[in-house]
Amino acid sequence: MSGEISPTGKRSGPGSSPELRASHADQDRVVDVLRIAAGDGLLTADELDERLEAALSARTLSALTALT
């Protein structure tokens, strides 16, 4: 996961902790990314619904990162 961009918009690295709690702002950023991906045809409506539900109930940054 090193070098990936986290839901906070920052690059993850060896010193980052993906088990940090996700904030509402983190969830909102992932929701925006998912909606854009669906608009670009990268996700079906069903995939979008599943991922939005998961994003809004995610508790950690790693759970959010897995959705994108």
C-alpha positions as CSV (number, residue, x, y, z in Angstrom):
1,M,0.0,0.0,0.0
2,S,3.0,2.2,0.2
3,G,2.8,5.2,-2.1
4,E,-1.0,5.0,-2.6
5,I,-3.2,8.0,-1.9
6,S,-5.3,7.6,1.1
7,P,-8.9,8.9,1.6
8,T,-7.4,11.9,3.3
9,G,-5.7,12.8,0.0
10,K,-2.2,12.1,1.4
11,R,0.3,9.5,0.2
12,S,0.5,6.5,2.5
13,G,4.0,5.4,3.5
14,P,5.8,3.3,5.9
15,G,5.0,5.5,8.9
16,S,1.3,5.9,8.2
17,S,-1.4,3.9,10.0
18,P,-4.3,2.7,7.9
19,E,-6.1,1.7,11.0
20,L,-6.8,5.3,11.9
21,R,-10.4,6.2,12.3
22,A,-12.0,7.6,9.2
23,S,-13.7,11.0,9.6
24,H,-16.9,12.1,7.9
25,A,-14.8,14.2,5.6
26,D,-12.8,11.1,4.6
27,Q,-16.0,9.2,3.9
28,D,-17.3,12.1,1.8
29,R,-14.1,12.2,-0.3
30,V,-14.5,8.5,-1.1
31,V,-18.2,8.9,-1.9
32,D,-17.2,11.7,-4.4
33,V,-14.5,9.5,-6.0
34,L,-17.0,6.6,-6.3
35,R,-19.7,8.8,-7.9
36,I,-17.2,10.2,-10.4
37,A,-16.0,6.6,-11.2
38,A,-19.6,5.6,-11.8
39,G,-20.2,8.6,-14.0
40,D,-17.1,7.6,-16.0
41,G,-18.6,4.1,-16.5
42,L,-16.0,2.4,-14.3
43,L,-18.7,1.1,-11.8
44,T,-22.2,-0.3,-12.4
45,A,-25.1,1.1,-10.5
46,D,-25.1,-2.0,-8.3
47,E,-21.4,-1.7,-7.6
48,L,-21.8,2.0,-6.8
49,D,-24.6,1.2,-4.3
50,E,-22.6,-1.4,-2.6
51,R,-19.5,0.7,-2.3
52,L,-21.4,3.8,-1.2
53,E,-23.0,1.8,1.6
54,A,-19.6,0.4,2.6
55,A,-18.0,3.9,2.5
56,L,-20.7,5.5,4.7
57,S,-20.3,2.7,7.3
58,A,-16.5,2.5,7.1
59,R,-14.7,3.1,10.4
60,T,-11.1,3.1,9.3
61,L,-9.0,4.6,6.5
62,S,-8.0,1.1,5.3
63,A,-11.7,0.2,4.9
64,L,-12.2,3.3,2.8
65,T,-9.0,2.7,0.7
66,A,-10.2,-0.8,-0.2
67,L,-13.3,0.8,-1.9
68,T,-11.3,2.8,-4.4
